[in-house]
Amino acid sequence: MILSKSSRLLNKIPRQRSGLRFYSASLERFQKPQDEPVIVSPISYTRRRRSEIFGQLVDSDEPSKKVNVIDADQLENEIAEIRNSEPDEGLERISSQDSRLHPLTIQGRVNRTEIKLNEEVSETINNHILLLNNPRHLRMKASQTFVDLGTNGTHKPVQSELEADAHIAGLFVQNYASIYQVLSELKKRVGESFNPQRVLDVGFGPATGMVALNELMGSDFNPTVKDAVVVGSYEMKQKAKIILSRQLAEYTAEAQDEFELHNEPGSSEPVEAELKRRVARIDTKRITIKTNLLSSLPIGNSKEYDLIILNHQLLLNKASYPAQVEESMDAYLQKLAPGGHLVIVERGTPLGFETIAKARQVAIRPENHSSNLKIPRPYQKGNFKTDQQLQDDADLEPELKEHFEIIDQANSTVRDYYLKVVAPCAHHGVCPLQTLNPDVYSLPKYGKKLNFCHFQTQVLRPKFSMELKKGLLLATKWTDKTSGIGIKGQAPAGNGRRNGRNNELASFSYLILERSSSDAPTLSKLARLQESTKNRTNILGYEGDSIDNWPRVMKNPLKRKGLILAEMCGPSGLIEKWYLSKGSGGKQIYHDARKLQAGDLWAIGGAKSAIPANTSYDHFREKIEKKQSDMKVANRQQSRQELKLRKQTARNALQEAPKSLEESLYQLSVAHSMELEKKPKERRQFKKY
């Protein structure tokens, strides 16, 4: 087969002989030359140079293995096969660039494909939810949502229909991409057997976790129980019902048969295509889906789930850290069935990471164990005692136990509930990046230099997201962090997207926990394993022997000629710097190391050297503690000055003679306030309100 650059070159070829066929590279023509005399190159085809081969006519009788003449029907069939191939098939194939990678390197990779929201869901959100609002009002409310999120640091329940629409327009896509990325890693780790039959999703959005799970598992996903707790107003539940109704995994068997009947190839106008074009409000009472939409988590029943997805649910108020995290973890762990998984997704911010780190600490209590091996740990609510202290308490005589009541049977002696961290950690030791105080990240000079564990994934912006982030409110830099209004004159022209980018990055922190089986042989095996590995730890630079303890890349590696510097969270429980070179590990290790990205697991080792990395918090610990101490002293002095000023103002007000009833009432209130200031306990109680 001979290809030409364009159809214009065909007209320049002299025509001489009949019975010759040629084909255009643009795949648009297939012609037979007319019976006109043309000049043919006297050089045989096998001896022609590349420039002479290009665009030449070939006689079908000319003997050459390099010539392949095909007809138009055969070519069109090959093109149709490529066009009609399933999109999911391409995700499973290994590209030509990845064919050189080691199989373990491919196994340790996280999902790198650009996440895209289902077109049916995107069209439904745009036509049946967002277009029903005034665009300016929607942008203003979305801008205020971003301001509140940046100020408070945590998500909050929506209180009105406009707030629900603004949440979907501004936050749904990023939350969906984060959950989808985490669930894809869980599915990859579990393997083909991943098929949870009892699922619970909890979040502020329109059942975002359930939407992501349905897309990941496909239309055949049919668990026995699908519960979604939508925290917030009734309007958000209605939006969730509309969005879930656009997924085949939510259809019953009768609904799927009806869908296929109305959308047969022979039908003149598919029902779904007709409904998708309409911009109208949907009557949710006529919608039937498999997911049970709840307003709150059922309390008091013994219902358990194989998969629980928590989307920004552990910490609802920054001032309640860390007590609220512990209470939330205990409530959801009670709902986790043996062999089930708990997936926690938080924002990729310092507060989100500290929330995840605290949840990890509550689950496995690394400070109570001397070993950092990745072995399931017994979960004990509110128990900070060491194993030796627990043993000492258990050895006491029953009379002493009853007399002093020092043992809480519910909290410290339950040993049939074992938890293991599936991802992202490679160890069960104390997190090397955890500070136990989210406020240190806001300290001047040092706060922004602190590292924290978070990851990113790329998501394609749907049409409604690109329409929202246009103009002065959401396409330009704000005049102030709390204003939500952009600077005039800086809004990009046209579609509002700089450099034509249609995607954005979703940043998140996450934790995946697995509960072990509760049968007697498993519990006995875990108890023996705990005892045999009581004092064992992984050394610095340990490469790991399975996917459970492979080191995880924390940042994109630094690449130099012949050398790669990768920062890993290793099985040793430390942040390590690995130096990988062609000379130390070989060509395969060097080649694979150059393809690493943040979030990947490194399975084939080969480090030239591994040294512990100085975490930012350890490096600035003394300076941060001194800064915190100075700030406490300054705040205390400021409080004293304010109290002194209030007292002086009150004295001046009481010395003046009242001239009216309002002034008399004011003096009484001032006198009462002064009495309250003299009582510290009452004053602290008053500050709570």
C-alpha positions in Angstrom: 0.0 0.0 0.0 1.4 3.4 -1.0 0.3 6.5 0.9 0.5 10.1 -0.3 0.6 13.2 1.8 -2.7 14.7 0.5 -5.1 14.2 -2.3 -3.5 17.1 -4.2 -0.4 15.0 -4.9 -2.5 12.5 -6.7 -3.3 15.0 -9.4 0.4 15.6 -10.0 1.2 12.0 -10.7 1.4 11.4 -14.5 -0.9 8.7 -15.7 0.3 6.2 -18.3 -0.7 2.6 -17.7 -4.0 1.0 -17.0 -4.6 -1.7 -14.4 -2.8 0.3 -11.7 -4.4 1.3 -8.4 -3.4 3.9 -5.8 -4.6 5.1 -2.4 -4.6 8.5 -0.7 -3.1 8.9 2.8 -6.1 11.0 3.8 -8.2 7.9 3.5 -10.8 9.8 1.5 -10.4 8.4 -2.0 -10.1 5.1 -3.8 -9.9 5.6 -7.5 -8.9 3.8 -10.6 -6.8 5.7 -13.0 -8.2 6.6 -16.4 -6.8 5.1 -19.6 -4.3 7.9 -20.3 -0.6 7.5 -21.0 1.6 8.2 -18.0 5.3 7.8 -17.3 6.4 5.1 -14.9 9.7 5.1 -13.1 12.1 2.7 -14.8 13.7 1.8 -11.4 12.3 -1.4 -9.8 10.2 -0.8 -6.6 12.7 -2.5 -4.3 15.5 -0.2 -5.4 13.8 3.1 -5.2 14.7 5.6 -2.5 12.2 6.8 0.0 11.6 10.0 -1.9 10.9 8.1 -5.1 8.7 5.5 -3.4 6.4 8.2 -2.0 3.4 8.7 -4.2 4.4 6.2 -6.9 2.0 4.0 -8.7 2.5 0.3 -8.2 1.6 -2.5 -10.6 -0.2 -5.2 -8.9 1.7 -7.8 -10.9 5.1 -6.4 -9.8 6.7 -9.0 -7.5 7.6 -7.5 -4.2 6.9 -8.5 -0.6 6.9 -4.9 0.5 3.9 -4.0 -1.6 0.5 -4.7 -0.2 -2.5 -3.6 -2.3 -5.9 -3.5 -0.5 -9.3 -2.5 -1.7 -11.6 0.1 -0.2 -14.0 -2.4 1.6 -11.2 -4.0 3.5 -9.8 -0.7 4.6 -13.1 0.6 5.8 -13.7 -2.6 7.8 -10.4 -2.1 9.6 -11.2 1.5 10.4 -14.6 0.6 11.6 -13.1 -1.9 14.1 -10.9 0.8 15.6 -13.7 3.3 15.8 -16.2 0.9 17.4 -13.8 -0.6 19.9 -14.9 -0.3 23.6 -13.2 2.6 25.4 -12.5 0.3 28.4 -10.4 -2.0 26.3 -7.8 0.7 25.8 -7.3 1.1 29.5 -6.2 -2.5 30.0 -3.6 -2.5 27.2 0.0 -1.7 27.8 1.3 1.1 25.7 4.5 0.9 23.7 6.3 3.1 26.3 5.1 0.9 29.1 6.1 -2.4 27.4 9.7 -2.0 28.6 8.6 -1.6 32.3 9.0 -4.4 34.8 5.7 -6.1 35.6 6.1 -5.2 39.3 6.5 -1.6 38.3 3.2 -1.7 36.4 1.6 -3.4 39.4 2.7 -0.7 41.7 1.5 2.2 39.6 -1.6 4.2 40.6 -4.2 5.2 38.0 -2.7 7.8 35.7 -5.6 8.1 33.2 -7.5 11.4 33.2 -10.7 10.9 35.1 -13.8 11.9 33.2 -17.3 12.2 34.5 -19.9 10.2 32.7 -21.5 12.2 29.9 -25.0 11.1 30.9 -24.4 12.4 34.4 -22.8 15.6 33.1 -25.7 16.4 30.8 -28.2 15.7 33.5 -26.4 18.0 36.0 -26.2 20.7 33.4 -29.8 20.5 32.0 -31.9 19.4 34.9 -30.1 21.0 37.9 -27.8 24.0 37.1 -29.5 25.6 34.1 -32.6 26.1 36.3 -30.7 28.8 38.2 -29.7 32.3 37.4 -26.1 32.0 36.2 -25.0 35.1 38.2 -26.6 33.9 41.4 -25.1 30.5 41.0 -21.6 31.9 40.5 -21.9 34.2 43.5 -23.1 31.3 45.7 -20.3 29.1 44.4 -17.8 31.9 45.1 -19.1 32.2 48.7 -18.8 28.4 49.0 -15.1 28.5 48.1 -14.6 31.4 50.6 -16.2 29.5 53.4 -14.2 26.4 52.6 -11.0 28.3 52.6 -11.8 30.1 55.9 -13.2 27.1 57.9 -11.0 24.4 56.3 -13.9 21.9 56.4 -17.0 21.1 54.4 -20.4 22.0 55.8 -24.0 20.8 55.1 -26.0 22.8 52.6 -29.1 24.6 53.8 -30.9 25.6 50.6 -31.4 24.5 47.1 -29.1 27.2 45.7 -26.4 26.0 48.1 -26.9 22.5 46.9 -26.6 23.5 43.3 -23.4 25.6 44.0 -21.9 22.6 45.8 -22.5 20.4 42.8 -21.2 23.0 40.3 -18.1 23.8 42.3 -17.1 20.8 44.4 -18.7 17.7 43.0 -16.2 17.1 40.1 -13.1 17.3 42.3 -14.7 15.1 45.1 -15.7 12.6 42.5 -12.2 12.4 41.0 -10.6 12.0 44.4 -12.9 9.1 45.5 -12.7 7.4 42.1 -8.9 7.5 42.3 -8.9 6.0 45.8 -11.4 3.3 45.0 -9.5 2.3 41.8 -6.4 1.7 44.0 -8.5 -0.4 46.4 -9.9 -2.4 43.5 -6.4 -3.0 42.1 -5.1 -4.1 45.5 -8.0 -6.5 46.2 -8.0 -7.9 42.7 -10.8 -9.5 40.7 -12.6 -10.6 43.9 -13.5 -7.0 44.7 -17.2 -7.0 44.7 -18.7 -5.5 48.0 -22.3 -6.6 48.6 -23.1 -4.1 51.4 -22.0 -0.6 50.7 -22.4 2.6 52.8 -21.5 6.1 51.5 -21.6 9.2 53.7 -20.9 12.7 52.5 -22.2 16.2 52.1 -22.6 15.9 48.3 -25.1 14.1 46.1 -23.9 10.6 47.1 -20.6 11.3 45.4 -19.0 8.1 46.7 -21.8 5.9 45.3 -21.6 7.6 41.9 -17.9 7.0 41.7 -18.3 3.3 42.8 -21.0 2.7 40.2 -18.8 4.1 37.5 -15.8 2.1 38.6 -17.6 -1.2 38.9 -19.7 -0.9 35.7 -23.4 -1.5 34.9 -23.3 -5.1 36.2 -22.6 -4.0 39.8 -25.5 -5.2 41.8 -24.9 -5.4 45.6 -27.6 -6.5 48.0 -27.4 -3.3 50.1 -26.6 0.2 48.9 -27.1 2.9 51.5 -26.1 6.6 51.0 -26.3 9.1 53.8 -26.6 12.6 52.4 -25.7 15.0 55.2 -27.6 18.3 54.7 -30.9 19.6 53.4 -33.6 17.6 51.7 -32.8 19.3 48.3 -29.4 17.6 48.2 -31.1 14.2 48.5 -33.2 15.1 45.5 -30.2 16.1 43.5 -28.5 12.8 44.4 -31.5 10.8 43.2 -31.5 12.6 39.9 -27.7 12.0 39.3 -27.8 8.3 40.4 -30.8 7.7 38.1 -28.4 8.3 35.1 -26.3 5.3 35.9 -27.2 1.8 34.7 -26.0 0.3 37.9 -28.9 1.9 39.7 -31.5 0.4 37.3 -33.6 -2.6 38.3 -33.9 -5.5 35.9 -37.3 -4.3 34.7 -36.0 -0.8 34.2 -33.0 -2.0 32.2 -35.3 -4.1 29.9 -37.4 -1.0 29.3 -34.4 1.1 28.6 -33.0 -1.4 26.0 -36.5 -1.6 24.4 -36.9 2.1 24.0 -33.3 2.6 22.8 -33.1 -0.2 20.2 -31.1 0.6 17.0 -34.3 0.4 15.0 -36.2 3.0 17.0 -36.6 6.4 15.3 -35.7 8.5 18.3 -34.3 7.0 21.5 -36.1 8.1 24.6 -32.9 9.0 26.5 -31.6 11.2 23.7 -34.9 13.1 23.7 -35.0 13.6 27.4 -31.3 14.7 27.6 -32.0 17.7 25.4 -34.7 19.1 27.6 -34.0 21.7 30.2 -36.6 21.2 32.9 -37.1 20.2 36.5 -37.5 16.5 37.1 -40.1 15.0 39.3 -38.0 12.9 41.7 -41.1 11.0 43.1 -41.3 9.1 39.8 -37.6 8.0 40.0 -36.7 4.5 41.4 -33.1 3.6 42.1 -31.4 0.9 44.0 -29.6 3.1 46.5 -31.4 4.0 49.7 -30.9 7.7 50.4 -30.8 8.4 54.1 -30.6 11.7 56.1 -28.4 10.3 58.9 -26.5 7.3 59.9 -28.7 4.6 61.5 -27.9 4.3 65.2 -28.6 1.4 67.4 -29.0 -1.3 64.8 -26.5 -4.1 64.1 -26.2 -3.5 60.4 -22.7 -3.9 59.0 -21.2 -3.1 55.6 -18.5 -4.6 53.5 -17.4 -1.2 52.1 -17.8 2.2 53.9 -16.9 5.4 52.0 -16.5 8.6 54.1 -16.2 11.8 52.2 -15.0 14.7 54.4 -16.9 13.3 57.4 -14.4 12.8 60.3 -14.0 16.5 61.2 -16.9 18.9 60.8 -15.4 21.7 62.9 -11.7 22.6 63.2 -12.1 23.6 66.8 -13.3 20.0 67.6 -10.0 18.4 66.6 -9.0 15.7 67.7 -12.0 14.6 69.8 -14.5 14.6 67.0 -12.2 12.4 64.8 -12.0 9.7 67.5 -15.8 9.7 68.1 -16.5 9.5 64.3 -14.0 6.7 63.8 -15.5 4.6 66.5 -19.0 5.1 65.2 -18.1 4.0 61.6 -15.8 1.2 62.7 -18.7 -0.4 64.5 -20.5 -0.6 61.1 -17.6 -2.3 59.4 -18.1 -6.0 58.8 -15.3 -8.6 59.1 -13.2 -8.6 55.9 -14.6 -5.2 55.0 -12.9 -1.9 53.9 -13.2 1.6 55.3 -12.3 4.3 52.7 -11.7 7.8 54.1 -11.1 10.8 51.8 -10.3 14.3 53.0 -9.1 17.4 51.4 -5.4 17.6 50.3 -4.7 20.3 52.8 -2.7 20.3 56.1 -6.0 20.0 58.1 -7.2 17.2 55.9 -3.9 15.3 56.3 -3.9 15.8 60.1 -7.4 14.4 60.2 -6.3 11.3 58.2 -3.2 10.9 60.4 -5.4 11.1 63.5 -7.8 8.5 62.1 -4.9 6.2 61.4 -3.6 6.7 64.9 -7.0 5.9 66.4 -7.3 2.7 64.3 -3.9 1.0 64.9 -2.4 2.9 67.9 1.2 2.9 66.7 2.5 4.6 69.8 1.5 1.5 71.8 3.6 -1.0 69.8 7.4 -1.3 69.4 7.1 -3.0 66.0 6.4 -1.2 62.8 5.6 -4.3 60.7 2.4 -4.2 58.7 0.5 -6.7 60.7 -3.2 -6.2 61.7 -3.5 -4.5 65.1 -6.3 -4.9 67.6 -8.7 -1.9 67.8 -9.4 -0.6 71.2 -11.6 2.5 71.7 -9.9 5.3 73.7 -7.1 3.0 74.9 -3.7 4.6 75.2 -2.2 1.8 77.4 0.7 -0.3 76.3 0.5 -4.0 76.1 2.5 -4.4 79.3 0.0 -2.2 81.1 -2.9 -4.2 79.8 -1.2 -7.4 80.9 -0.6 -6.0 84.4 -4.2 -5.0 84.7 -5.4 -8.4 83.6 -3.2 -10.1 86.2 -5.0 -8.4 89.1 -7.2 -10.4 91.4 -10.9 -10.3 90.7 -11.6 -8.8 94.1 -9.3 -5.9 93.4 -10.9 -5.4 90.0 -14.4 -5.2 91.5 -13.3 -3.0 94.3 -11.3 -0.4 92.4 -13.2 -0.8 89.0 -10.0 0.1 87.1 -10.8 -2.1 84.0 -13.3 -1.0 81.4 -14.2 -4.3 79.7 -15.7 -2.5 76.6 -12.7 -0.3 76.0 -9.5 -2.2 76.9 -10.1 -6.0 76.7 -11.8 -6.4 73.3 -9.3 -8.4 71.1 -11.5 -9.7 68.3 -11.3 -6.6 66.1 -8.1 -6.3 64.1 -7.4 -3.5 61.6 -4.7 -3.1 58.9 -3.8 -0.1 56.8 -4.1 -1.0 53.1 -2.9 2.4 51.7 -1.2 4.7 51.5 1.2 3.7 54.3 3.9 1.1 53.9 4.3 0.5 57.7 2.3 0.5 61.0 4.7 2.8 62.8 4.1 6.4 63.9 3.5 8.7 60.9 6.7 10.7 60.4 4.8 13.7 59.1 2.1 13.9 61.7 2.4 17.0 64.0 -0.8 16.4 66.1 -1.5 20.1 65.8 -3.0 21.6 62.6 -2.4 25.1 63.8 1.4 24.8 63.3 0.8 25.0 59.5 -0.5 28.5 59.9 2.5 29.8 61.7 4.3 32.6 59.9 7.7 31.8 58.3 7.7 28.1 59.2 4.1 26.9 58.6 4.3 26.9 54.8 7.6 24.9 54.9 6.1 21.9 56.5 5.4 18.8 54.4 2.2 16.8 54.6 1.0 13.6 52.8 -1.3 14.4 50.0 -1.8 13.2 46.3 -3.2 14.6 43.1 -5.2 13.3 40.1 -6.2 14.9 36.9 -9.9 15.3 36.0 -11.5 16.6 32.8 -13.8 19.5 33.4 -17.3 18.9 32.2 -19.3 21.6 30.4 -21.0 22.9 33.5 -17.7 23.3 35.3 -16.2 25.3 32.5 -19.2 27.5 32.2 -19.2 28.1 36.0 -15.5 29.2 36.2 -15.8 32.1 33.8 -15.8 35.8 34.3 -14.8 38.0 37.2 -15.8 35.8 40.1 -14.1 32.5 39.5 -11.7 33.0 36.6 -9.4 35.7 38.1 -7.4 36.2 41.3 -9.6 37.6 44.1 -9.0 41.1 45.6 -8.9 39.4 49.0 -9.0 35.9 50.3 -12.5 36.4 51.8 -14.0 38.7 49.1 -14.8 36.1 46.5 -14.6 38.9 43.8 -11.9 38.9 41.2 -9.7 41.9 40.1 -11.3 43.8 37.2 -9.4 43.6 33.9 -7.7 40.3 34.6 -10.5 37.9 33.3 -9.2 36.0 30.2 -11.1 36.6 27.0 -13.1 34.1 25.2 -14.0 30.8 27.0 -12.2 31.9 30.2 -9.7 29.0 30.1 -6.0 30.0 30.0 -4.1 28.1 27.3 -7.3 26.2 26.4 -6.9 23.8 29.3 -10.0 21.7 29.9 -8.7 19.8 33.0 -7.8 20.5 36.6 -6.0 18.8 39.5 -7.9 17.3 42.4 -5.8 17.2 45.6 -6.7 14.8 48.4 -5.5 12.8 51.4 -6.9 9.3 52.0 -6.7 6.2 54.2 -7.9 2.7 53.4 -8.4 0.3 56.4 -9.2 -3.4 56.3 -10.8 -5.3 59.1 -9.6 -8.9 59.5 -12.0 -11.9 59.7 -13.4 -12.6 63.1 -13.3 -16.4 62.9 -11.4 -18.3 65.6 -8.5 -19.6 63.5 -7.8 -16.1 62.0 -7.8 -14.5 65.5 -5.5 -17.2 66.9 -3.1 -16.8 63.9 -3.1 -13.0 64.4 -2.4 -13.3 68.1 0.5 -15.6 67.5 1.8 -13.3 64.8 1.6 -10.3 67.1 3.6 -12.1 69.7 6.3 -13.4 67.4 6.9 -10.0 65.8 6.6 -8.0 69.0 10.0 -6.3 68.7 10.8 -6.6 65.0 11.2 -3.5 62.8 12.1 -2.9 59.2 15.5 -1.3 58.6 16.3 1.8 56.6 16.3 1.1 52.9 14.2 -2.1 53.1 12.6 -2.8 49.7 9.6 -4.7 50.9 8.6 -8.3 50.1 5.0 -7.7 48.9 2.7 -4.9 47.7 1.6 -4.3 51.3 5.0 -2.9 52.3 6.5 -1.5 49.0 7.8 2.0 49.5 5.5 4.8 48.2 6.8 7.7 46.2 5.9 11.0 48.1 6.9 13.5 45.4 7.8 13.4 41.7 11.5 12.3 41.7 14.4 14.7 40.8 16.1 13.5 37.6 19.7 14.1 36.7 21.8 12.5 34.0 22.5 9.0 35.3 20.8 9.6 38.7 17.3 9.8 40.2 16.6 11.1 43.7 13.2 9.8 45.0 11.6 10.6 48.3 9.9 7.5 49.7 7.7 6.6 52.6 9.5 3.3 53.4 8.6 0.2 55.5 11.1 1.5 58.1 8.6 4.1 59.2 10.7 7.0 58.0 10.7 9.3 55.0 13.7 8.1 53.0 15.7 9.5 50.1 16.7 6.8 47.6 19.5 7.4 45.1 18.9 5.3 42.0 21.5 5.1 39.2 22.2 3.0 36.1 25.4 1.7 37.6 24.0 0.5 40.9 20.7 -1.1 39.8 21.1 -1.7 36.1 19.3 -0.4 33.1 15.9 -1.9 34.0 15.8 -0.2 37.4 17.1 3.1 36.0 14.6 3.1 33.2 11.7 2.4 35.5 12.8 4.9 38.1 12.7 7.7 35.5 9.0 6.9 34.9 8.0 7.2 38.6 5.4 9.7 39.7 4.0 10.8 43.1 1.8 8.1 44.6 3.4 5.1 42.8 4.8 2.1 44.7 8.4 1.1 44.0 8.8 -2.7 43.9 12.2 -3.5 42.4 14.5 -1.7 44.8 18.1 -1.3 43.5 18.9 1.9 45.4 22.5 3.0 45.3 22.0 4.4 48.8 19.1 5.3 51.1 19.3 7.9 53.8 16.6 9.2 56.2 15.1 12.5 55.0 14.9 15.3 57.5 11.2 16.0 57.7 10.3 19.7 57.8 8.7 19.4 61.2 11.7 17.7 62.8 14.0 20.3 61.2 11.9 23.3 62.5 10.6 21.7 65.7 12.6 23.9 68.1 11.9 27.0 66.2 8.2 26.2 65.9 7.8 25.4 69.6 9.6 28.7 70.5 7.3 30.5 68.1 4.2 28.9 69.6 5.4 29.8 73.1 6.0 33.4 72.1 2.6 33.6 70.5 0.9 32.2 73.6 2.7 34.9 75.7 1.7 37.6 73.3 -1.9 36.4 73.2 -2.0 36.3 77.0 -0.6 39.8 77.3 -3.1 41.0 74.7 -6.0 39.4 76.6 -4.9 41.1 79.8 -4.7 44.5 78.0 -8.2 44.0 76.6 -9.5 43.0 80.0 -7.9 46.0 81.6 -9.4 48.3 79.0 -12.9 46.8 79.4 -12.7 47.3 83.2 -11.6 50.9 82.8 -14.5 51.5 80.3 -17.0 50.0 82.7 -15.8 52.1 85.6 -16.1 55.3 83.6 -19.6 54.3 82.6 -20.7 53.5 86.2 -19.3 56.9 87.5 -21.6 58.9 85.2 -25.1 59.6 86.4 -27.8 58.0 84.2 -30.0 60.5 82.3 -32.5 58.0 80.9 -33.9 54.5 81.3 -31.6 53.2 78.5 -28.5 54.5 80.3 -29.6 52.9 83.6 -30.1 49.5 81.8 -26.7 49.9 80.2 -25.1 50.5 83.6 -26.8 47.4 85.0 -25.4 45.3 82.2 -21.9 46.7 82.7 -22.1 46.0 86.4 -23.1 42.4 85.7 -20.3 42.0 83.2 -17.8 43.2 85.7 -19.0 40.7 88.3 -18.7 38.0 85.6 -15.1 39.0 84.8 -14.1 38.5 88.4 -15.1 34.8 88.3 -12.8 32.8 86.0 -14.9 29.6 85.9 -18.0 31.5 84.9 -16.1 33.5 82.4 -14.7 30.4 80.7 -18.2 28.9 80.7 -19.5 32.1 79.1 -16.9 32.0 76.3 -18.3 28.6 75.1 -21.4 30.4 74.0 
